[in-house]
């Protein structure tokens, strides 16, 4: 058994700098040097292995096992989701149904700003609530591309929109995982996050509009933007506080979509944006007429209706448990499982880290998406041979993206098992009275390292509660802040960026996407930190805290 060391150089600052090197190399290669994503990911992985072995003292064989474990997780379940979402997109695109879908959306509104609001924010939130793990970015990015948005806009806007719903994604998985590592009450955690993120459910739609159309362009459509935000934030608050984390996003997204669509039947902006930076003046109708029959429009939406239903069903705990009982395989990683000892002050007492690869091949979200794609393919008239041909083409199309995701997850796992993450976390924990802000940013860092709000909660949830108790803060507040802060890193999480570039078929431009969204992620995360700071110390915000 190998025990983690959190200050291997005898200097906390220098050890922290070394621990941060893998993330710096990865993001620097992508954003500054514009290196291709799969090469940047491999460079980051090599850096993480070198730091873990030569500075933190992790045995080389154990480090290699960690990297393989992380790469496997990158392929399954994450890569499995991406592959099958793109497969469905390819099927619908080959049949010409994406054009019909695009034109049908313009019957609700032909304004590009409102299309972003409807697709990226409302529709994306539904997929986040039903499945999470990159699904909303993949689906909404592809739809926005089909609507004629540029690849950069489709990627960036989908990423920005996929923030406020993330903490309750995949039927509340991040909150449930947070409860499991902190021992805090699940409903209290759900309620506390539900007193932070609804504020940003109001902010994010306006932020999204400003990012796309600028301040003046956003203010021209403030009524539907406000309505979409309110229709999401109010159910988000009520369900998270009085029911629990499971159905928060699904119900809120459905309410928001319904209310926004109904409002757009009676309201349209005076000036309609038909493309980025372009406007058309003159009389405006509620929608734009198209030549397709109701049957043809329904056929175009059928694949996504099937996808929505199956993804939701696949995410239900009872159905997932049934499929797990038929298919799940748990593999203890040789040379790693229970051989890494995590020690105080990161955890209350020394604890071996489990390393079990869960091959839930039937209950995985990607499997549900594959079943939806196959059913939709038959409905669209594909033969078995045609489906296999398109699937092979899709596999070739996304091969480098799968490599990139695997390498990025390998980085995250190496930093976790090597103790690099804890070194960075402990540096945040020394900030004293400012810890509510830095603790929130710790959640942001966790998502940067792992690509997942769930994984970030598992990673730093215990450290958050320990530090909160030492500083006299509410453990529930800081545990919730970890999740709320983490969601804002989904915008720049390298894994999400690769998913977005793959969904929009804009390979090799991950650095451009990162530069487009980086500022938004940092500022939104800091705003969450400010809210948590106010909840910790300033009346009347302190009344919102669950203690």
C-alpha positions as CSV (number, residue, x, y, z in Angstrom):
1,X,0.0,0.0,0.0
2,X,1.2,3.5,-0.9
3,X,0.3,6.5,1.2
4,X,-0.3,9.8,-0.5
5,X,2.0,12.7,0.3
6,X,0.6,16.2,0.0
7,X,3.7,18.3,0.4
8,X,6.5,16.2,-1.2
9,X,8.9,19.1,-1.6
10,X,8.6,20.4,2.0
11,X,7.2,23.7,0.6
12,X,3.5,23.9,0.2
13,X,3.6,26.6,-2.5
14,X,6.1,24.8,-4.6
15,X,4.3,21.5,-4.2
16,X,1.1,23.1,-5.3
17,X,2.7,24.6,-8.4
18,X,4.0,21.1,-9.3
19,X,0.6,19.6,-8.7
20,X,-1.0,22.1,-11.1
21,X,1.4,21.4,-13.9
22,X,-0.8,18.8,-15.7
23,X,-3.7,21.1,-15.9
24,X,-1.5,24.1,-16.9
25,X,0.1,22.0,-19.7
26,X,-3.3,20.7,-21.0
27,X,-5.1,24.1,-21.0
28,X,-2.0,26.0,-22.2
29,X,-1.5,23.6,-25.1
30,X,-5.1,23.9,-26.1
31,X,-5.7,27.6,-25.5
32,X,-2.3,29.3,-26.0
33,X,-0.4,27.1,-28.4
34,X,-3.4,25.8,-30.4
35,X,-2.1,22.2,-30.3
36,X,-4.6,19.6,-31.5
37,X,-6.7,18.3,-28.6
38,X,-5.6,14.7,-28.7
39,X,-1.9,15.7,-28.7
40,X,-2.5,18.3,-25.9
41,X,-4.3,15.6,-23.9
42,X,-1.4,13.2,-24.3
43,X,1.1,15.9,-23.2
44,X,-1.0,16.6,-20.2
45,X,-1.1,12.9,-19.4
46,X,2.7,12.5,-19.7
47,X,3.1,15.5,-17.4
48,X,0.7,14.1,-14.8
49,X,2.5,10.8,-14.8
50,X,5.9,12.4,-14.4
51,X,4.8,14.6,-11.5
52,X,3.0,11.7,-9.8
53,X,6.0,9.4,-10.1
54,X,9.0,11.6,-9.8
55,X,7.7,14.3,-7.4
56,X,4.9,12.8,-5.4
57,X,6.6,9.4,-5.2
58,X,3.8,7.2,-6.6
59,X,5.1,3.8,-7.8
60,X,5.4,3.7,-11.6
61,X,3.3,0.6,-12.0
62,X,0.6,2.0,-9.9
63,X,0.6,5.2,-11.9
64,X,0.3,3.3,-15.1
65,X,-2.7,1.3,-13.7
66,X,-4.3,4.6,-12.8
67,X,-3.9,6.1,-16.3
68,X,-5.3,2.9,-17.8
69,X,-8.2,3.0,-15.4
70,X,-9.0,6.6,-16.3
71,X,-8.7,6.0,-20.0
72,X,-11.1,3.1,-19.8
73,X,-13.6,5.4,-18.0
74,X,-13.1,7.9,-20.7
75,X,-14.2,5.4,-23.3
76,X,-17.0,4.0,-21.2
77,X,-19.3,5.5,-20.2
78,X,-18.3,9.0,-21.6
79,X,-17.0,8.1,-25.0
80,X,-19.9,5.6,-25.4
81,X,-22.4,8.5,-25.0
82,X,-20.6,10.7,-27.6
83,X,-20.2,7.9,-30.1
84,X,-23.9,7.0,-30.0
85,X,-25.2,10.6,-30.0
86,X,-23.2,11.3,-33.1
87,X,-24.5,8.1,-34.6
88,X,-28.0,9.3,-34.2
89,X,-27.1,12.7,-35.7
90,X,-25.5,11.0,-38.7
91,X,-28.6,8.9,-39.3
92,X,-31.0,11.9,-39.2
93,X,-28.6,14.1,-41.3
94,X,-28.3,11.4,-44.1
95,X,-32.1,11.3,-44.4
96,X,-32.3,15.1,-44.6
97,X,-34.4,15.3,-41.4
98,X,-32.2,17.9,-39.8
99,X,-33.3,20.4,-42.3
100,X,-36.9,19.7,-41.6
101,X,-36.2,19.9,-37.9
102,X,-34.5,23.2,-38.3
103,X,-37.3,24.7,-40.4
104,X,-39.9,23.5,-37.8
105,X,-38.1,25.3,-35.0
106,X,-38.4,28.5,-37.0
107,X,-42.2,28.2,-36.8
108,X,-41.8,28.9,-33.1
109,X,-39.3,31.7,-33.7
110,X,-37.0,32.7,-36.6
111,X,-34.9,34.8,-34.2
112,X,-31.5,33.3,-33.6
113,X,-31.4,34.5,-30.1
114,X,-34.6,32.9,-29.1
115,X,-33.6,29.7,-30.8
116,X,-30.5,29.6,-28.6
117,X,-32.6,30.1,-25.6
118,X,-35.1,27.3,-26.5
119,X,-32.5,24.8,-27.7
120,X,-29.3,25.4,-25.7
121,X,-30.9,26.4,-22.3
122,X,-34.3,24.7,-22.1
123,X,-33.8,21.6,-24.3
124,X,-30.3,21.1,-23.0
125,X,-31.4,21.3,-19.4
126,X,-33.8,18.4,-20.0
127,X,-31.0,16.2,-21.3
128,X,-28.8,17.2,-18.4
129,X,-31.5,16.2,-16.0
130,X,-32.2,12.9,-17.7
131,X,-28.7,11.7,-18.4
132,X,-25.9,14.3,-18.0
133,X,-22.3,13.2,-18.8
134,X,-21.9,15.3,-22.0
135,X,-25.3,14.3,-23.5
136,X,-26.8,17.9,-23.5
137,X,-23.8,19.5,-25.1
138,X,-23.7,16.8,-27.8
139,X,-27.4,17.0,-28.6
140,X,-27.8,20.8,-28.5
141,X,-24.6,21.5,-30.3
142,X,-25.7,19.3,-33.2
143,X,-29.2,20.9,-33.3
144,X,-27.7,24.4,-33.3
145,X,-25.4,23.4,-36.2
146,X,-28.5,22.1,-38.0
147,X,-30.1,25.4,-37.5
148,X,-27.3,27.1,-39.3
149,X,-25.2,28.4,-36.4
150,X,-21.4,28.6,-36.8
151,X,-19.5,25.7,-35.2
152,X,-17.9,28.1,-32.7
153,X,-21.3,29.6,-31.7
154,X,-22.9,26.2,-31.5
155,X,-20.2,24.8,-29.3
156,X,-19.7,27.9,-27.1
157,X,-23.3,28.6,-26.5
158,X,-24.2,25.0,-25.7
159,X,-21.4,24.9,-23.1
160,X,-22.4,28.2,-21.5
161,X,-26.0,27.0,-21.3
162,X,-25.0,23.7,-19.6
163,X,-24.3,25.2,-16.2
164,X,-27.2,26.0,-13.9
165,X,-28.8,22.5,-14.4
166,X,-25.6,20.4,-13.9
167,X,-25.7,20.0,-10.1
168,X,-29.0,18.1,-10.5
169,X,-28.0,16.3,-13.7
170,X,-28.6,12.6,-14.4
171,X,-31.5,12.6,-11.9
172,X,-29.6,14.2,-9.1
173,X,-26.4,12.1,-9.3
174,X,-24.0,14.8,-8.3
175,X,-25.9,15.6,-5.1
176,X,-26.4,11.9,-4.2
177,X,-22.6,11.3,-4.7
178,X,-21.9,14.4,-2.5
179,X,-24.1,13.0,0.3
180,X,-22.3,9.6,0.1
181,X,-18.9,11.1,0.8
182,X,-19.9,13.8,3.4
183,X,-22.5,11.9,5.4
184,X,-24.7,15.0,5.4
185,X,-28.5,14.9,4.9
186,X,-29.4,14.4,1.3
187,X,-32.5,16.7,1.4
188,X,-30.5,19.4,3.2
189,X,-27.8,19.3,0.5
190,X,-30.4,19.4,-2.2
191,X,-32.1,22.4,-0.5
192,X,-28.8,24.3,-0.1
193,X,-27.8,23.9,-3.7
194,X,-31.4,24.9,-4.5
195,X,-30.8,28.2,-2.7
196,X,-27.7,29.0,-4.8
197,X,-28.3,27.8,-8.4
198,X,-31.8,29.3,-9.0
199,X,-30.1,32.7,-8.8
200,X,-27.9,31.6,-11.7
201,X,-30.8,30.0,-13.5
202,X,-32.0,33.6,-13.9
203,X,-28.5,35.0,-14.7
204,X,-27.4,32.3,-17.2
205,X,-30.1,33.0,-19.9
206,X,-29.2,36.7,-19.9
207,X,-25.5,35.8,-19.9
208,X,-26.2,33.5,-22.9
209,X,-27.9,36.2,-24.8
210,X,-25.2,38.7,-24.1
211,X,-22.5,36.2,-25.2
212,X,-24.3,35.7,-28.5
213,X,-25.9,39.0,-29.3
214,X,-24.1,41.6,-27.1
215,X,-25.9,43.7,-24.4
216,X,-28.2,45.6,-26.8
217,X,-29.1,42.5,-28.7
218,X,-29.9,40.7,-25.4
219,X,-32.0,43.5,-24.0
220,X,-34.2,43.5,-27.1
221,X,-35.4,40.0,-26.1
222,X,-35.4,40.4,-22.3
223,X,-39.1,39.4,-21.8
224,X,-38.7,35.8,-23.1
225,X,-35.2,35.6,-21.5
226,X,-36.6,36.5,-18.1
227,X,-39.6,34.2,-18.5
228,X,-37.4,31.2,-19.5
229,X,-35.2,31.8,-16.5
230,X,-38.1,32.3,-14.1
231,X,-39.9,29.2,-15.4
232,X,-36.8,27.2,-14.7
233,X,-35.6,28.8,-11.5
234,X,-38.9,28.6,-9.6
235,X,-39.5,24.9,-10.1
236,X,-35.8,24.3,-9.4
237,X,-36.0,26.0,-6.1
238,X,-39.3,24.4,-5.1
239,X,-38.5,20.8,-6.1
240,X,-34.9,20.9,-4.7
241,X,-36.2,22.3,-1.3
242,X,-39.4,20.3,-0.9
243,X,-38.9,17.1,-2.8
244,X,-35.3,16.2,-3.4
245,X,-32.6,16.2,-6.1
246,X,-34.1,13.6,-8.5
247,X,-36.5,15.4,-10.8
248,X,-35.3,19.0,-10.4
249,X,-33.9,19.5,-13.9
250,X,-36.4,17.3,-15.8
251,X,-39.5,19.1,-14.4
252,X,-37.9,22.6,-14.5
253,X,-36.8,22.1,-18.1
254,X,-40.2,20.9,-19.3
255,X,-41.9,23.8,-17.5
256,X,-39.4,26.3,-19.0
257,X,-39.8,24.9,-22.6
258,X,-43.6,24.9,-22.3
259,X,-43.9,28.4,-20.9
260,X,-41.3,29.9,-23.4
261,X,-43.0,28.3,-26.4
262,X,-46.4,29.5,-25.3
263,X,-45.1,33.0,-24.8
264,X,-43.4,33.1,-28.2
265,X,-46.8,32.3,-29.7
266,X,-48.0,35.8,-28.7
267,X,-44.7,37.8,-28.6
268,X,-41.9,38.3,-31.0
269,X,-39.1,40.9,-31.1
270,X,-39.4,44.0,-33.3
271,X,-36.1,43.2,-34.9
272,X,-35.4,39.6,-35.9
273,X,-31.9,38.3,-35.8
274,X,-31.5,35.9,-38.7
275,X,-27.7,35.3,-38.2
276,X,-24.9,36.3,-35.8
277,X,-24.6,40.1,-36.0
278,X,-27.2,40.5,-38.8
279,X,-30.7,41.8,-38.4
280,X,-33.8,42.1,-40.6
281,X,-36.2,44.9,-40.0
282,X,-39.9,45.0,-41.0
283,X,-43.1,43.2,-40.2
284,X,-42.6,40.2,-38.0
285,X,-44.9,37.1,-38.0
286,X,-45.1,34.7,-35.1
287,X,-43.3,32.1,-37.2
288,X,-41.9,31.4,-40.6
289,X,-44.1,29.2,-42.9
290,X,-42.5,26.1,-44.3
291,X,-43.5,23.6,-47.0
292,X,-43.5,20.6,-44.8
293,X,-46.6,18.7,-43.7
294,X,-47.4,17.9,-40.1
295,X,-46.5,14.3,-40.8
296,X,-43.0,15.3,-42.2
297,X,-42.3,17.6,-39.2
298,X,-43.3,14.8,-36.8
299,X,-41.0,12.4,-38.6
300,X,-38.1,14.8,-38.3
301,X,-38.7,15.1,-34.5
302,X,-39.4,11.4,-34.0
303,X,-35.7,10.5,-33.5
304,X,-35.3,13.1,-30.7
305,X,-38.6,12.2,-29.2
306,X,-37.5,8.6,-29.0
307,X,-34.1,9.7,-27.6
308,X,-35.8,11.9,-24.9
309,X,-38.1,9.1,-23.8
310,X,-35.4,6.4,-23.7
311,X,-32.8,8.6,-22.0
312,X,-35.3,9.5,-19.3
313,X,-36.4,5.9,-18.8
314,X,-32.7,4.7,-18.8
315,X,-32.0,7.2,-16.0
316,X,-34.8,6.0,-13.7
317,X,-33.3,4.4,-10.6
318,X,-35.6,1.4,-10.7
319,X,-35.0,0.7,-14.4
320,X,-31.3,1.2,-14.0
321,X,-31.2,-1.2,-11.1
322,X,-33.1,-3.8,-13.2
323,X,-30.6,-3.5,-16.1
324,X,-27.7,-3.5,-13.6
325,X,-28.9,-6.8,-12.2
326,X,-28.8,-8.3,-15.7
327,X,-25.5,-6.9,-16.9
328,X,-23.2,-5.1,-14.5
329,X,-19.6,-6.3,-14.2
330,X,-17.3,-4.9,-11.6
331,X,-13.5,-5.2,-12.2
332,X,-11.1,-4.4,-9.5
333,X,-8.1,-2.7,-11.1
334,X,-5.0,-4.8,-10.6
335,X,-2.2,-3.1,-8.7
336,X,-4.4,-0.1,-7.7
337,X,-7.6,-1.2,-5.9
338,X,-7.4,-0.3,-2.2
339,X,-3.6,0.2,-2.5
340,X,-3.6,4.0,-2.4
341,X,-4.1,5.4,1.1
342,X,-5.7,8.8,1.3
343,X,-4.8,10.4,4.7
344,X,-5.7,13.4,6.9
345,X,-6.3,16.3,6.5
346,X,-8.0,15.5,3.3
347,X,-10.1,12.8,5.0
348,X,-11.0,12.4,8.7
349,X,-9.0,9.2,9.0
350,X,-6.7,7.2,6.7
351,X,-8.8,5.5,4.0
352,X,-7.8,3.2,1.1
353,X,-9.1,4.4,-2.3
354,X,-11.2,1.9,-4.2
355,X,-10.4,1.4,-7.9
356,X,-13.3,-0.6,-9.5
357,X,-14.1,-0.3,-13.1
358,X,-17.9,-0.6,-13.5
359,X,-18.9,-2.1,-16.8
360,X,-22.6,-1.5,-16.7
361,X,-22.9,-2.1,-20.5
362,X,-26.7,-2.4,-20.5
363,X,-27.7,0.3,-18.1
364,X,-25.2,3.0,-19.3
365,X,-26.7,6.1,-20.7
366,X,-24.8,5.5,-24.0
367,X,-26.6,2.2,-24.4
368,X,-29.9,3.8,-24.0
369,X,-28.9,6.3,-26.7
370,X,-27.8,3.5,-29.0
371,X,-31.1,1.7,-28.6
372,X,-32.9,5.0,-29.4
373,X,-30.7,5.5,-32.5
374,X,-31.4,1.9,-33.7
375,X,-35.2,2.3,-33.2
376,X,-35.1,5.7,-34.8
377,X,-33.0,4.3,-37.7
378,X,-35.6,1.6,-38.4
379,X,-38.4,4.2,-38.2
380,X,-36.4,6.3,-40.8
381,X,-36.2,3.3,-43.1
382,X,-32.7,2.1,-42.6
383,X,-31.8,-1.5,-43.0
384,X,-29.5,-3.4,-40.6
385,X,-26.7,-3.1,-43.2
386,X,-27.3,0.6,-43.5
387,X,-27.2,1.1,-39.7
388,X,-23.9,-0.8,-39.5
389,X,-22.4,1.2,-42.4
390,X,-23.3,4.5,-40.7
391,X,-22.1,3.3,-37.4
392,X,-18.7,2.4,-38.8
393,X,-18.5,5.8,-40.5
394,X,-19.3,7.4,-37.2
395,X,-16.6,5.4,-35.4
396,X,-14.0,6.6,-37.9
397,X,-15.3,10.1,-37.5
398,X,-14.9,10.3,-33.8
399,X,-11.8,8.2,-33.3
400,X,-9.5,11.1,-32.3
401,X,-12.2,12.5,-30.0
402,X,-12.4,9.2,-28.2
403,X,-8.6,9.2,-27.8
404,X,-8.7,12.7,-26.5
405,X,-11.5,12.0,-23.9
406,X,-9.6,8.9,-22.7
407,X,-6.3,10.8,-22.3
408,X,-8.1,13.6,-20.4
409,X,-9.8,11.2,-18.0
410,X,-6.5,9.5,-17.5
411,X,-5.1,12.9,-16.4
412,X,-7.9,13.3,-13.9
413,X,-7.5,9.9,-12.4
414,X,-3.7,10.2,-12.2
415,X,-4.0,13.5,-10.3
416,X,-6.6,12.0,-8.0
417,X,-4.8,8.8,-7.1
418,X,-1.4,10.5,-7.0
419,X,-2.6,13.0,-4.5
420,X,-2.0,16.0,-6.7
421,X,-5.7,17.1,-6.4
422,X,-5.5,17.1,-2.6
423,X,-2.4,19.2,-2.7
424,X,-4.2,21.9,-4.7
425,X,-7.3,21.5,-2.5
426,X,-5.3,22.0,0.7
427,X,-3.9,25.2,-0.8
428,X,-7.4,26.6,-1.2
429,X,-8.3,25.5,2.3
430,X,-5.7,27.9,3.8
431,X,-7.5,31.1,2.7
432,X,-9.3,31.7,6.1
433,X,-12.2,34.1,6.0
434,X,-12.2,34.1,2.2
435,X,-12.7,30.3,2.1
436,X,-16.3,30.5,1.0
437,X,-15.0,32.0,-2.3
438,X,-12.0,29.8,-2.6
439,X,-14.0,26.7,-1.5
440,X,-16.4,27.4,-4.3
441,X,-13.4,27.7,-6.7
442,X,-12.2,24.3,-5.3
443,X,-15.4,22.7,-6.8
444,X,-14.5,24.5,-10.1
445,X,-11.0,23.0,-9.9
446,X,-12.4,19.6,-9.2
447,X,-14.5,19.6,-12.4
448,X,-11.4,20.9,-14.3
449,X,-9.5,17.9,-13.1
450,X,-12.2,15.2,-13.5
451,X,-14.6,16.5,-16.1
452,X,-17.6,15.8,-13.9
453,X,-19.5,17.6,-11.1
454,X,-20.2,14.2,-9.6
455,X,-16.5,13.3,-9.5
456,X,-15.6,16.7,-8.2
457,X,-18.0,16.2,-5.3
458,X,-16.5,12.8,-4.6
459,X,-13.0,14.3,-4.8
460,X,-13.4,17.3,-2.5
461,X,-16.7,16.8,-0.6
462,X,-15.0,15.5,2.5
463,X,-12.3,18.2,2.4
464,X,-15.0,20.9,2.2
465,X,-16.8,19.6,5.3
466,X,-13.6,19.2,7.3
467,X,-12.4,22.7,6.5
468,X,-15.9,24.2,7.1
469,X,-16.0,22.7,10.6
470,X,-12.5,24.1,11.3
471,X,-13.5,27.6,10.2
472,X,-16.9,27.6,12.0
473,X,-18.8,27.5,8.7
474,X,-21.8,25.4,7.8
475,X,-20.6,22.1,6.3
476,X,-23.8,21.9,4.3
477,X,-23.1,25.3,2.8
478,X,-19.6,24.5,1.7
479,X,-20.4,21.0,0.4
480,X,-23.2,22.6,-1.7
481,X,-20.8,25.3,-2.8
482,X,-18.5,22.6,-4.2
483,X,-21.2,21.4,-6.5
484,X,-22.5,24.9,-7.4
485,X,-19.0,26.2,-8.1
486,X,-18.2,23.1,-10.1
487,X,-21.0,23.5,-12.6
488,X,-19.4,26.7,-13.9
489,X,-16.3,24.7,-14.9
490,X,-18.4,22.5,-17.2
491,X,-18.1,25.4,-19.7
492,X,-14.3,25.0,-20.0
493,X,-13.9,21.4,-19.0
494,X,-11.7,19.9,-21.6
495,X,-13.8,16.8,-21.9
496,X,-17.0,18.9,-22.6
497,X,-15.1,20.9,-25.2
498,X,-14.1,17.8,-27.0
499,X,-17.7,16.5,-26.9
500,X,-18.9,19.8,-28.3
501,X,-16.3,19.9,-31.1
502,X,-17.2,16.3,-32.0
503,X,-21.0,16.9,-32.0
504,X,-20.5,19.9,-34.4
505,X,-17.9,18.1,-36.5
506,X,-15.4,20.9,-35.8
507,X,-12.4,18.8,-35.0
508,X,-9.1,20.4,-34.3
509,X,-10.6,23.7,-33.0
510,X,-10.8,22.9,-29.3
511,X,-8.4,25.7,-28.5
512,X,-10.7,28.2,-30.3
513,X,-13.6,27.0,-28.2
514,X,-11.6,27.2,-25.0
515,X,-10.7,30.8,-25.7
516,X,-14.3,31.7,-26.5
517,X,-15.7,30.3,-23.2
518,X,-12.9,30.7,-20.7
519,X,-13.8,34.2,-19.4
520,X,-17.4,33.2,-18.9
521,X,-16.5,30.2,-16.8
522,X,-14.2,32.2,-14.5
523,X,-16.5,35.1,-13.9
524,X,-19.6,32.9,-13.3
525,X,-17.7,30.8,-10.8
526,X,-16.5,33.9,-9.0
527,X,-20.1,35.1,-8.8
528,X,-21.1,31.8,-7.2
529,X,-18.3,32.3,-4.8
530,X,-19.5,35.8,-3.9
531,X,-23.0,34.5,-3.3
532,X,-21.6,31.7,-1.0
533,X,-19.5,34.3,0.9
534,X,-22.7,36.4,1.5
535,X,-24.5,33.3,2.6
536,X,-21.7,32.6,5.1
537,X,-21.3,36.0,6.7
538,X,-23.8,38.7,5.6
539,X,-27.4,39.1,6.8
540,X,-30.0,38.4,5.4
541,X,-28.2,36.0,3.1
542,X,-27.3,33.9,6.1
543,X,-31.0,33.1,6.6
544,X,-30.7,30.9,3.4
545,X,-28.1,28.6,5.0
546,X,-29.0,25.1,5.9
547,X,-27.0,24.3,9.1
